[in-house]
Amino acid sequence: MFDPAESIDFQGNTGPFIQYTHARIKSLLNKAGYTSAATTTADLALSNTELEMIMLLAKYPAEIAIAAKGFSPASLANYLYEVAKMFNKFYHEVPPIIKEENAEMRQRRLNLSAVVANILKAGMRLLGITVPERM
């Protein structure tokens, strides 16, 4: 049964949750003065959450193919929800990115955040949904 209040919830499997996550990432990148995906050279260990997120992001092309082949935009929407959920887990588990003292670690986490934002924006665009830069 459709519940209008549930459909705009920022905490569930909804478009606004994904849109909010995108806006949150853009805010983080703006506060950090992030302008491009500068490469990092340090051999720094990845946290388990970072590894999980990278593996999830790597599935993006396959998820698009699955959605297209099955004529199932819902599968892409579910994938984007998982990406948003994983980013929020990452954001809460790592020390504050902007306050990270190690410049290489900070840049790597900003780069990862930017990739998440790009995937959320591109995926939502495929679904015909825009994502705001800020909320």
C-alpha positions in Angstrom: 0.0 0.0 0.0 1.4 3.4 -1.0 2.1 5.7 1.9 2.9 9.3 0.8 4.7 10.1 4.1 6.9 7.1 3.7 7.7 7.9 0.0 9.5 11.1 1.0 11.3 9.8 4.1 15.0 10.7 4.3 15.8 7.5 6.2 14.4 4.7 4.1 14.7 3.1 0.7 13.4 6.2 -1.0 14.5 8.7 -3.7 14.9 11.5 -1.1 17.3 9.4 0.9 19.5 9.0 -2.2 19.1 12.7 -3.0 20.0 13.7 0.5 23.1 11.5 0.5 24.2 13.1 -2.8 23.7 16.6 -1.3 25.5 15.6 1.8 28.5 14.4 -0.2 28.5 17.6 -2.3 28.5 19.7 0.9 31.4 17.7 2.3 33.4 18.2 -0.9 32.6 21.9 -1.0 33.6 22.4 2.7 36.9 20.5 1.9 37.6 22.7 -1.0 37.7 19.7 -3.3 38.0 20.6 -6.9 39.3 17.4 -8.7 40.1 13.8 -8.3 43.8 14.3 -7.5 45.6 11.0 -7.3 47.2 9.7 -4.2 50.5 7.9 -4.0 50.8 6.7 -0.5 50.3 3.0 0.2 47.7 3.4 2.9 45.6 0.5 4.3 41.9 0.6 3.4 39.3 0.1 6.1 36.9 -2.8 5.6 34.1 -0.3 4.9 36.2 1.4 2.2 36.9 -1.9 0.6 33.2 -2.8 0.7 32.3 0.5 -0.9 34.9 0.2 -3.7 33.6 -3.3 -4.5 30.1 -2.0 -4.5 31.0 0.9 -6.8 32.8 -1.4 -9.2 29.4 -3.2 -9.8 27.8 0.0 -11.3 28.3 -0.9 -15.0 27.0 -4.4 -14.4 24.0 -3.1 -12.5 23.1 -0.8 -15.4 23.3 -3.7 -17.8 21.1 -5.9 -15.5 18.5 -3.1 -15.2 18.5 -2.6 -19.0 18.4 -6.2 -19.9 15.6 -6.9 -17.5 13.7 -3.7 -18.2 13.9 -3.2 -14.5 14.6 0.3 -13.3 13.8 -1.0 -9.8 17.0 -3.0 -9.7 19.1 0.1 -10.5 17.1 2.0 -7.8 17.9 -0.7 -5.3 21.6 -0.6 -6.2 21.7 3.2 -5.8 20.0 2.8 -2.4 22.7 0.3 -1.4 25.4 2.8 -2.5 23.8 5.6 -0.5 23.5 3.3 2.5 27.1 2.2 2.2 28.3 5.8 2.0 26.5 6.7 5.1 28.1 3.7 6.9 31.5 4.9 5.7 30.9 8.5 6.7 29.9 7.4 10.2 32.7 4.8 10.7 35.8 6.8 9.5 37.2 9.7 11.4 35.8 13.1 10.1 37.2 13.4 6.6 37.7 17.1 6.6 39.7 16.9 9.9 41.9 14.0 8.7 45.5 15.1 9.3 47.1 12.7 6.8 46.7 14.6 3.5 47.0 11.5 1.4 44.2 9.7 3.4 42.1 12.8 3.3 42.4 13.1 -0.5 41.7 9.4 -1.0 38.5 9.6 1.1 37.4 12.8 -0.7 38.1 11.0 -4.1 36.0 8.1 -3.0 33.2 10.4 -1.8 33.3 12.2 -5.2 33.0 8.8 -7.0 29.9 7.9 -4.9 28.3 11.3 -5.7 29.0 10.8 -9.4 27.5 7.4 -9.4 24.4 8.5 -7.5 23.9 11.4 -9.8 24.4 9.4 -13.0 22.2 6.5 -11.8 19.4 8.7 -10.7 19.6 10.6 -14.0 19.1 7.2 -15.8 15.9 6.8 -13.7 14.8 10.3 -14.7 15.3 11.8 -11.2 17.5 14.8 -10.5 19.7 15.1 -7.5 20.2 18.5 -5.8 23.7 19.9 -5.0 22.3 21.0 -1.6 19.2 20.6 0.5 
